[in-house]
Amino acid sequence: MTHNSGGTPQLDPTVPFLGEATIRGILRYEDLIPAMERALADFSSGKALQPVRNILPVEQHHVFFGVMPAVYGDVMGAKLVTLAPDNAGIGLPTHQGIIVLFRAETGQPIAVMDGRLITEMRTAAVTAAATKLLAKVNANVLTILGSGVQARAHFEALRLVRHFTTIRVWSRNPAHAQALAAEIGGTAASAEDAVRDADVVVTVTHASEPILHGRWLKPGVLVNAVGAVGLANRELDDDAMRGSVVVDSREAARVESGDIALAGSMVYAELGEILAAKKPKPLAGTTVFKSLGLAVEDLAAAKLVLDSI
């Protein structure tokens, strides 16, 4: 902040931009997972102000443009995010975006930062928080359905909360499944073979029809359903959705989750309600954590970056 000759405060017009390389050098899952636990507990306790994101379909380009605002603690801001599934075929990220932060008290701009890596890492960190809380303590078989950026991020985050001795990978592209399995010390398999006897299953695909069937799941499994945003899209069939359903946001799930809507499932709790001890953990059977992604998660991650500079 500068002052003019009359002593009136003037806002510094220079707002720093933090690129992906800077963020990659700062953000760590060891810090991000507990930050997501706090953010989700605060969200479900009414300590954050956040509407459901607004998504604008850009049909001529097969792109979705999302606006995700929130106020959390001493910051407010928004993530502007794009989803372009066709980018996978031309070597560009399917998810891109920026995050803009302001001081909550004064509205002063603080920073602008790349949102792609933050989205990637906070999504996996939220799943890790859910797995830490909801998966069996002795869970050791991990299945990942999907082979893209989120598949890799989830492996990195989940191995910090459970000791997985067996890792299985499935993808609609067998070569991609083989490549990821070799990279992370796992085995590529069919979807059914990958899921059978798994303790934790992660679905991170762009599927619009079920790729996971409940008849494959063993009792007590935790399914982290991360892909398939939108009421017309789903990754899990009706049988897979018959267990206890936990969400990041009830309001978002009602308008954005085809997995829940198309199966007619009831939401047991928000993850933050369980983290804040407002609801007990589900006791038996299959548990499905449906993750849609929240602006408060982005703000908490961005603030973590800002505080580490």
C-alpha positions in Angstrom: 0.0 0.0 0.0 1.2 3.5 -0.8 0.2 7.0 0.3 -0.5 10.1 -1.7 0.7 13.6 -0.7 -2.4 14.1 1.4 -1.8 10.9 3.4 -4.7 9.0 2.0 -3.9 5.3 1.6 -3.7 4.1 -1.9 -3.9 0.4 -3.0 -0.8 -1.0 -4.6 -1.9 -1.8 -8.1 0.5 -4.8 -8.3 -1.2 -8.0 -7.3 1.2 -11.0 -7.4 0.5 -13.9 -9.7 1.7 -17.3 -8.5 2.2 -19.8 -11.3 2.1 -23.6 -11.2 5.8 -24.0 -10.7 5.8 -21.8 -7.6 2.8 -23.7 -6.2 4.4 -27.0 -6.9 7.4 -26.0 -4.9 5.2 -25.1 -1.9 2.2 -27.3 -1.6 2.6 -30.7 0.1 0.0 -33.4 0.8 1.3 -33.6 4.4 0.0 -30.1 5.0 -2.9 -30.1 2.5 -4.7 -33.1 3.9 -5.2 -31.6 7.4 -6.1 -28.3 5.8 -8.8 -30.0 3.9 -10.0 -31.7 7.1 -10.3 -28.3 8.8 -12.0 -26.7 5.8 -14.6 -29.4 5.5 -15.4 -29.4 9.2 -15.7 -25.6 9.1 -17.9 -25.7 6.0 -20.3 -28.2 7.6 -20.3 -26.2 10.9 -21.4 -23.0 9.1 -18.1 -21.2 9.3 -17.8 -20.6 5.6 -20.0 -18.8 3.2 -20.3 -20.6 -0.1 -23.0 -21.0 -2.8 -23.1 -23.9 -5.1 -20.9 -23.2 -8.1 -22.4 -21.8 -11.3 -21.5 -23.8 -14.4 -21.9 -22.4 -17.9 -21.9 -25.0 -20.7 -20.1 -23.7 -23.8 -21.6 -26.2 -26.1 -20.0 -25.2 -29.4 -16.5 -26.0 -27.9 -17.6 -28.9 -25.6 -16.3 -26.8 -22.6 -17.7 -26.1 -19.2 -16.9 -22.8 -17.4 -17.4 -22.8 -13.7 -17.4 -19.9 -11.1 -16.8 -20.9 -7.5 -16.9 -18.1 -4.9 -16.5 -18.4 -1.2 -15.7 -16.5 2.0 -13.6 -18.5 4.5 -11.9 -17.0 7.5 -9.9 -13.8 6.7 -10.1 -14.4 2.9 -12.7 -14.4 0.2 -12.3 -15.2 -3.4 -13.3 -17.4 -6.3 -11.9 -20.1 -8.6 -12.7 -19.7 -12.3 -12.3 -23.1 -13.7 -12.7 -24.7 -17.1 -13.4 -28.4 -18.0 -12.5 -29.3 -21.5 -12.6 -33.1 -21.9 -11.5 -33.0 -25.5 -8.2 -31.5 -24.4 -7.0 -35.0 -23.4 -6.6 -35.7 -27.1 -4.5 -32.7 -27.9 -2.1 -32.8 -25.0 -3.7 -30.1 -22.8 -5.0 -30.4 -19.3 -8.7 -31.1 -19.1 -9.1 -28.9 -16.0 -7.6 -25.4 -16.0 -8.3 -22.3 -13.9 -7.2 -19.4 -11.7 -7.9 -18.5 -8.1 -8.4 -14.9 -7.0 -8.0 -14.0 -3.3 -9.2 -10.9 -1.5 -9.0 -9.8 2.1 -12.4 -10.6 3.6 -12.4 -7.5 5.8 -11.5 -4.9 3.2 -12.1 -6.5 -0.2 -8.4 -5.7 -1.1 -7.0 -8.1 -3.7 -4.2 -10.2 -2.3 -3.1 -12.6 -5.1 -4.0 -14.4 -8.2 -2.7 -17.9 -8.7 -2.9 -20.8 -11.1 -5.7 -23.1 -10.2 -4.9 -26.3 -12.1 -2.4 -27.8 -9.7 -4.4 -26.7 -6.6 -7.5 -28.3 -8.0 -5.6 -31.5 -8.7 -4.0 -31.7 -5.3 -6.9 -30.5 -3.1 -9.2 -33.0 -4.8 -6.9 -35.9 -4.0 -6.3 -34.5 -0.5 -10.1 -34.4 0.2 -10.3 -38.1 -0.9 -7.3 -38.9 1.4 -9.1 -37.2 4.3 -12.2 -39.3 3.6 -10.1 -42.5 3.4 -8.3 -41.7 6.6 -11.6 -41.3 8.3 -13.9 -43.9 6.7 -11.7 -46.7 5.4 -10.9 -49.7 7.6 -7.6 -49.3 9.5 -6.2 -52.4 8.0 -7.2 -51.5 4.4 -4.4 -52.7 2.1 -5.9 -53.2 -1.4 -6.4 -50.0 -3.4 -8.2 -49.9 -6.8 -8.0 -46.9 -9.1 -10.5 -46.8 -12.0 -9.0 -44.2 -14.3 -5.5 -43.4 -15.4 -5.2 -39.6 -15.8 -3.9 -36.8 -13.7 -6.4 -37.5 -10.8 -5.4 -41.2 -10.7 -1.8 -40.3 -10.1 -2.6 -37.6 -7.6 -4.9 -39.9 -5.7 -2.2 -42.5 -5.4 0.2 -40.0 -4.0 -2.3 -38.7 -1.4 -3.9 -42.0 -0.4 -0.6 -43.7 0.4 0.0 -41.2 3.2 -3.2 -42.3 5.1 -3.1 -46.1 4.5 -0.4 -48.7 3.8 -1.5 -50.3 0.6 0.3 -53.5 -0.3 -1.7 -54.2 -3.5 -2.7 -51.6 -6.1 -4.8 -52.3 -9.1 -5.5 -50.0 -12.0 -8.2 -50.1 -14.7 -8.7 -47.7 -17.6 -10.8 -47.6 -20.8 -7.4 -47.3 -22.5 -5.5 -50.5 -21.5 -2.1 -48.9 -22.5 -2.7 -46.1 -20.1 -3.6 -48.5 -17.4 -0.4 -50.5 -18.0 1.7 -47.3 -17.9 0.2 -46.0 -14.7 0.4 -49.5 -13.0 4.1 -49.7 -13.9 4.7 -46.1 -12.6 3.1 -46.7 -9.2 4.0 -50.3 -8.6 0.5 -51.7 -9.3 -1.1 -54.2 -11.7 -3.4 -53.4 -14.6 -6.6 -55.4 -14.7 -10.2 -55.5 -15.9 -12.6 -53.3 -14.0 -14.2 -56.3 -12.3 -10.9 -58.0 -11.4 -9.5 -54.7 -10.1 -12.5 -54.1 -7.8 -13.0 -57.6 -6.4 -11.8 -57.8 -2.8 -10.5 -54.2 -2.8 -10.7 -52.3 0.5 -10.6 -48.8 -1.1 -11.9 -48.0 -4.6 -11.3 -44.6 -6.3 -13.3 -43.7 -9.5 -11.6 -40.8 -11.4 -13.0 -41.0 -14.9 -15.0 -38.9 -17.4 -17.6 -41.7 -17.6 -21.3 -40.8 -18.1 -22.5 -44.4 -17.6 -21.6 -46.8 -14.7 -18.1 -48.3 -14.8 -18.3 -49.7 -11.3 -21.0 -52.3 -10.4 -22.0 -53.0 -6.8 -22.0 -56.8 -7.3 -18.2 -56.6 -7.5 -17.8 -54.8 -4.1 -17.0 -56.7 -0.9 -18.7 -55.7 2.4 -17.0 -52.9 4.2 -15.4 -51.3 1.2 -15.0 -47.6 0.8 -15.7 -46.2 -2.6 -14.4 -42.7 -3.4 -16.5 -41.5 -6.3 -14.7 -38.4 -7.7 -15.6 -38.2 -11.4 -19.0 -37.8 -13.1 -20.2 -34.3 -12.2 -23.7 -33.5 -13.4 -27.1 -35.0 -12.9 -26.9 -36.9 -16.1 -23.6 -38.5 -15.4 -22.6 -41.4 -13.2 -19.7 -43.8 -12.5 -21.5 -46.1 -10.0 -24.6 -48.3 -10.7 -27.6 -48.5 -8.4 -26.2 -51.5 -6.5 -22.9 -49.7 -5.7 -25.0 -46.7 -4.3 -26.9 -48.9 -1.8 -24.5 -48.3 1.1 -24.0 -45.2 3.3 -23.5 -42.1 1.2 -21.3 -39.4 2.4 -20.8 -36.1 0.5 -18.7 -33.0 0.7 -21.9 -30.8 0.4 -25.5 -31.8 0.6 -26.6 -28.8 -1.4 -24.1 -29.5 -4.2 -24.9 -33.2 -4.3 -28.6 -32.4 -4.8 -27.9 -30.4 -8.0 -24.7 -31.9 -9.3 -24.5 -35.6 -8.5 -26.0 -38.1 -11.0 -24.6 -41.0 -9.0 -26.9 -40.0 -6.2 -29.9 -38.7 -8.1 -30.2 -41.5 -10.6 -29.9 -44.2 -7.9 -32.4 -42.4 -5.6 -29.8 -42.5 -2.8 -30.2 -40.8 0.5 -27.3 -38.8 1.9 -26.1 -40.0 5.3 -23.8 -37.1 6.2 -21.4 -34.5 4.9 -17.8 -35.5 5.5 -17.3 -32.3 7.5 -20.1 -33.3 9.9 -18.3 -36.5 10.7 -14.9 -34.7 10.9 -16.5 -32.2 13.3 -18.1 -35.1 15.4 -21.6 -33.9 14.6 -22.4 -37.3 13.1 -20.9 -40.8 13.8 -19.1 -42.7 11.1 -21.2 -45.3 9.2 -20.8 -48.5 11.0 -21.2 -51.3 8.5 -21.6 -52.1 4.8 -20.3 -50.2 1.8 -19.6 -46.5 2.2 -19.6 -44.2 -0.8 -17.9 -40.8 -0.5 -19.2 -38.6 -3.4 -16.7 -35.8 -3.9 -17.8 -32.8 -6.1 -15.3 -30.2 -5.1 -15.9 -27.0 -3.0 -14.7 -23.5 -3.3 -13.8 -23.5 0.3 -11.3 -26.3 -0.4 -9.7 -24.1 -3.1 -9.5 -21.1 -0.8 -8.0 -23.1 2.0 -5.4 -24.6 -0.3 -4.6 -21.1 -1.8 -4.2 -19.6 1.6 -1.8 -22.5 2.5 0.3 -21.5 -0.5 0.1 -17.8 0.4 1.1 -18.3 4.0 4.1 -20.4 3.0 5.7 -17.7 0.8 
